[in-house]
Amino acid sequence: MILLSTVILLFSAALFMHFYNRRRYLLIRNVPSLDIYPIFGTISIFFSFRQTDIMFSVRKYYAKYGKITHGWIFNRLFVICKDVEMIEQVLSSNQTTTKLQMYNVLRDWLGVGLLISNGRKWFARRKIITPAFHFKILEEFVKIFDQQSTILLDRLATKADGVNSFDIQPFICAASLDIFAESALGTKIYAQTDKCVEYASAVREITDLIAWRALIVPFQSELIFSLCCPVLKLRQMKLTRLLKNFSTQIIEKRRQDLENNLSQSTDDTPQEDDDTIGIKKRMALLDLLLQSNVDGIPLTDEDIREEVDTFTFEGHDTTTSTICFALFEISRHPQVQEKVLSEVREVLNIKSDNSIKIQDLSKLKYTECVIKETLRLYPSVPIVGRKIMSDFKYSHSKIGDGVLPATTEVYVDFFNTMRDPDNYENPEEFIPERFENMKMESAFVYLPFSAGPRNCIGQKFAMLEMKMILAKVVSKFELISSGENFKLKYAMVIRSCNGFPIIIRERGFRQTDIMFSVRKYYAKYGKITHGWIFNRLFVICKDVEMIEQVLSSNQTTTKLQMYNVLRDWLGVGLLISNGRKWFARRKIITPAFHFKILEEFVKIFDQQSTILLDRLATKADGVKSFDIQPFVCAASLDIFAESALGTKIYAQTDKCVEYANAVREITDLIAWRALIVPFQSELIFSLCCPVLKLRQMKLTRLLKNFSTQIIEKRRQDLENDLSQTTDDTPQEDDDTIGIKKRMALLDLLLQSNVDGIPLTDEDIREEVDTFTFEGHDTTTSAICFALFEISRHPQVQEKILSEVREVLNIKSGNSIKIQDLSKLKYTECVIKETLRLYPSVLVIGRKIMSDFKYSHSKIGDAVLPATTEVYVDFFNTMRDPDNYENPEEFIPERFENMKMESAFVYLPFSAGPRNCIGQKFAMLEMKMILAKVVSTFELIGSGENIQVRFALIIRSFNGFPIIMKQRDGTFI
């Protein structure tokens, strides 16, 4: 009987609702419909929405039903929309300004302020508040933005260790709260001294709770929520009281201040005009509210409080969210960070005694693009809801003309509109450059501040605040990706569930930014500039004219004192030695890289790179990224040892991991020492950093033991060979100093003499250490950078693959010869472009031993005095717009038909008498590995970026994350 009654009741309800809603059914029929069930409609979809996935979950409905779709919750008709045509009509109309019932969950806290109010009340409040964000008011606010962001920098400096990640959100939140309170409310609240932690935490908690309620339709009712969740209701009431008390205290404080001011003087009483409603025209928000009236009636305390609560929440929480997302994305995109930094340094020239003005911020065009792109991907308010109060006629190119019936609830989806591939190319990628010259078909494809009559009243305020904070943070700190990701969450505004973990480091000459930091000096002083360190005169140079004269002269081959930090490890080998010793060693070693020797080495390159492929195959799942550097490093070490040193060390079986790690650690330590001038002295370093000195000594012993073992093994092999036969004893000629002409490096060293005296064990070891370091570490770096760039440029990868297949026609039984590699012209262009952007050696230093005369077309003829230290900046010379078009972009094609005005615009192997002796060896090895890797695997960009780091050679601070996938029909 009960079951029958229930069925009859449900049937009756369904029948009643059908006839009651019949007119609306007919009007909405041309809008695609979700799957609807009797009585309940489509309420089930709302139970599937979660705060962490609502923005993405809704996409399956767009995919199935289109960009506009409708559904029912009992008798409530709703439309979900990311269609630009429909959005433009809905947001532009004065007929659709009413907010949805959903927003009523905010009433206990925000009252009926500008966010929630409708009709005449909304219009009157909007008119009162609009002058508070006038350009003239904002000019004054910028001073506060500047002061408070300086306090933010001081607080961030306590976390800037360059190692540990931390959540930047609480720091930005406090700064934003201080900025809004002091500017718009005229009251200092000292949030950055942690006095308002409770308020900020309460805002986060209550918005999270309210967003959760908004997504569960029954809980939008206060009665149902109170009955079903009494504990949460009590918690919401407690949070609301706390927030209201906070705003009430601010209002009372400001009211008292104004009364005190008015009691002292009445001369400043403003004259009313048409732009105000009984208020002073150029007054900040709270002052406006306290002195305003509507129809001659002053605003009540409750009227004022609801607007203060509304704007304090929206004015700090939305900007906090955007700034945090922007800083996080900047940390993951070094090239974006570099462009922001370059613009800030050029435009603002920030110094402690220079205040930033509104006109300065308006010039930060690229920084504005970064903010716009952040807001596109992460709009502070991802969705808004409007209620149609009377039948709303619309026209549409796809679904035709129609009517949205009265009471329809329209949900405008900003988040997915701005990630729609029809509106933006590569919509999920962070590409600020898209806003530099973008021509939008409709202004309604970009909606971070909404649009139409109810657009964001404080958007100019927000943009200026965000520009200020981003500019000052990026100019003072290097932002480094922590490798962690955030998870988006809808909490009225868009947030991250797990915060914004970032690593920061103060700028200056640091290993991670020295190449970029020096640019501000070039911008200010030119391509050649000099300075003094006590009595040491130095010149920094990226000028091609000067570089050519310095590098070409035999008068300037002496290395700087800075290189002495390498002596404990590398001795006085070819890298560090000068004068007659350098000349004699260079003459001994040069034949080791002769063409005929290299022909034999190519066989080893081929064999060892095949082993590399087998090792990479274990990681080639096409899904997970991995750091390719250890694999390439081991292969390069094996190649160098077997070819140049004549000894197999089996590094690719992980037997030399300790050596490779030691090289990375000691070069990092030595590079750090080289940048801190006092630590270039062994005595000062030992006294100031005894623990690091002991660590360097331990690493040095390990590296020397490694090379000594190789030398002894090879010596023993040669002695065994010589004892068996003496027929191969070489005849001396003018090209050698008592050695066989066509002999690999270590064999040459073991059998060489200078002035009839054999090289000592220490002589041999210092050259083996020098070449083992330079011979594997520089090529490892170049290969890794090349593979990383190839993974990010599919069109480049396709051209290499096509060339390799055409030229080499690699098969398992075919070995690759030197003549084959010489035909890989495009692959060579890729390597050249990689070395242009990422030269293994970023900068070299030469000491002028006697007065050096030079001539220059701009600064004239003059002399560099004896003892001058000249730093030749390869990195910035090869990224100079005067030398290369679009110098920061990876464009291998530039080398196909490029005619250089000077050979000294391209310097990856240095130039002149001290150029790289092994450059042909390196080019062949790089060609072999790139060709075989690209032909075997598809390289896929991981979406992660690299952090360039100076560690004697150029490296990536966070490795080279790449995804690999085995190619179909692989022929290696």
Secondary structure, DSSP 4 states (H G I P E B T S, - for coil): -HHHHHHHHHHHHHHHHHHHTHHHHHHHTTS-B---BTTTBTTHHHHH--TTTHHHHTHHHHHHH-SEEEEEETTEEEEEE--HHHHHHHHH-GGG-PBPGGGGGGHHHHTT-TTT--HHHHHHHHHHHGGGG-HHHHHHHHHHHHHHHHHHHHHHHTT-BSSS-EE-HHHHHHHHHHHHHHHHS-----GGGTTTHHHHHHHHHHHHHHHHHHHSGGGGSHHHHHHH-HHHHHHHHHHHHHHHHHHHHHHHHHHHHHHHHHHH--TTPPPP-TTSSSS-SS--HHHHHHT-EETTEEPPHHHHHHHHHHHHHHHHHHHHHHHHHHHHHHHH-HHHHHHHHHHHHHHT---TT----HHHHHT-HHHHHHHHHHHHHS-SS-EEEEE-SS-EEE--TTT-SEEE-TT-EEEEEHHHHTT-TTTSSSTTS--GGGGTS---S-GGG--TT--GGGS-TTHHHHHHHHHHHHHHHHHHEEEEE-S----EEESSSEEETT--EEEEEE-SS-TTTHHHHTHHHHHHH-SEEEEEETTEEEEEE--HHHHHHHHH-GGG-PBPGGGGGGHHHHTT-TTT--HHHHHHHHHHHGGGG-HHHHHHHHHHHHHHHHHHHHHHHTT-BSS--EE-HHHHHHHHHHHHHHHTS-----GGGTTTHHHHHHHHHHHHHHHHHHHSGGGGSHHHHHHH-HHHHHHHHHHHHHHHHHHHHHHHHHHHHHHHHHHH--TTPPPP-TTSSSS-SS--HHHHHHT-EETTEEPPHHHHHHHHHHHHHHHHHHHHHHHHHHHHHHHH-HHHHHHHHHHHHHHT---TT----HHHHHT-HHHHHHHHHHHHHS-SS-EEEEE--S-EEE--TTT-SEEEPTT-EEEEEHHHHTT-TTTSSSTTS--GGGGTS---S-GGG--TT--GGGS-TTHHHHHHHHHHHHHHHHHHEEEEE-S----EEESSSEEETT--EEEEEEPTT---
